[in-house]
Amino acid sequence: MVEDSKSDKDGKKVKKESDLKKFLKKRSFIYLMATVVFIVFFVPGMIEPSDLEKKLAENFESNEQKIAWDIIKLYKGADDNGSNLFDTIITQIENAYSNEKILKHNDTFLEISVQDIQEQKGVGFYEVNFTFQTYDDVRKYIWNVNIETEEIIPINDGARKMIDIVEYYD
């Protein structure tokens, strides 16, 4: 049987330190330094915005414009299943530039603008423009959105293609 305490010269009992505590005391500085290195070098990368969020420029003047963009961004097709329209666009762009990380490139720029077109089309209509610009290409996607009915009407071929992908290829 192991004794938990020993008697010293004066007859007082001294508690024996456990092996685990000895082990941790000897290496505590190493563990502390490893924790500091992890916090300094790795945690900021986990917290900072993604490359996509850094590149995205949104020009909204009203809440209705933000609603129109959210309708486009979160659209998942008639069955409301699968990936959303924004993720589909980003996937298509990344596939077109498969040999490079295009969203990390300094010359890559994403812009979203929403214009009120209620005078021309009727109440609730907004035109949503998504522009993707790289060092060698500019792609524009334009939709008309009715924020009251959440109807999306693709205006150009790029926007129509993205809607078709979301609708039929999920």
N, C-alpha and C positions, 0 to 999 in steps of 0.2 A: 504494500500500500504506500502511496506517495504522500508525503507530508506537505501540507499547504503552508506551514509556517515553521521557522527554526528559532531556536533560542540563542541569543547572543551571550556574551560573557557575563552580563549582569542578570541574566535570567529573563530578560524581556523577549517577547516573541516578535520576530521580524517576518513580515509576509514575503513569500517568494514571488517574484515577478514571473508572469506566464511567458512562455516562449513566443507567443503571438505578439505580445506587447513589445518584447525585445526586438523581434523581427521588424515590426513597424517603426519603432523608434530609430533603428539604424538606417532605415530607408525612407524616412519621412521627407527628407529634403528632395530626394529623387522624385517622389510622387507629387510633391508640391510643384516642382519645376515642370513636370510633364503636364500637370493641370494648367499651369500658366501658359505654356506653349500652345496647348490646345485652344484655350480661350482667346489668346492673342491672334493666332493664325487661322483657325478654322471656323470659329463661331461667327465672325463678321461676314464671311462668305455665305453662311447659312441664312443670315438675317437680311443682307442687302437685296435689293430688288433684282429680278432676273434680267438678263440681257434684253429680253423683249420689252419689259416694262421701262427700261432705261431709254430705249429707242422710240417708244410710242409717244407721239405728240397729239394730245386731244385738245380740240378747240370747241368748247361748249360755252354758250352764253346763258343758256336757260336749262331748267330741269327737264323740259320736254325734249330738248336736243339729246340729253344724256339718256333719256328713256328710249329714244329712237335708236341710238347706238347700241344700247343693251338688247333691244329686240333683235337687231342684226347679229350681234356678238353671240347671243345665247340661242339662236334659232337652231333647232335640231330636226327640222323637217316636219312633214305632216303627221308622222307617227310619234313625234317627240321622243325619239329613241336614237341612240348612237352619239357620235361626236357633234359638237356644235360648229357653226359656220366659221367662227374666228379660228378655232383650232384646225379646221380643215384648210383654211387659207394658209396658215403658218406651216402646216405639214406639206402642202403643195409647194410652197416657196422653198422649204428646206430640201425637198426632193429635187427641185430644179437645180439647186446648188449643193448636191450631195458630196462633192469633194472638198468643200470648205464650210466653215462655220459662219454662214452669211450674217446671222444676227449679231455676231461678235465683231464683225468687220466695222471699221471706223466710218466708212462711207455709206453704211446702210441707214436708212431713215424710214420710219413709218409715221404716217400722218392720218388722223381721222378728223374730218370736218362734217358738220351737220348744218344744212341751211333750211330755213323755214320756207316752204313752197306752198303754203296754204292759199295764197291768193290765186295761184295758177291751177292747183289740183283740187282744192277743197280743204275743209276743216280737218286737222289732224295729220296732214301730210308733211313729211320732211325728206330731204334728199341727203343720204348718207354717202360720203366719199371716203374710201379707204385707199390710200396711196402708199405703195411700197417702192422705194427707190434705192438702187444699189449703184455701185461704181459703173455698171454697164447696162442697166435696164431700169425702166420705170413701168410699174404695173398699177393700173387704176381699176377699182371696183366701185361701181355706182349703183345704189338702190334707192327707190322711193319707198318710204315706210309710212303707213298710217298707224299712228300710235294709239288710236282709239280701237281699231279692229285688229291690230298687230299684223296687218297684211303687208307682205314684202313683194315689191315688184322690181326685178332686176332690169337695169337700164342698158348696161353694156354687156358685151360678150363674156368678159372675165367674170362679172358678177353672176351672169346666167350659168356659166360653167360651175361655179362654186355652189350655187343653189342646187344644181343637178347632182353634184357629187354628194351633198348632204342628203338629198332626197332619195337617191337610188343606189348609192354604193356603200351604205353603212352596213 
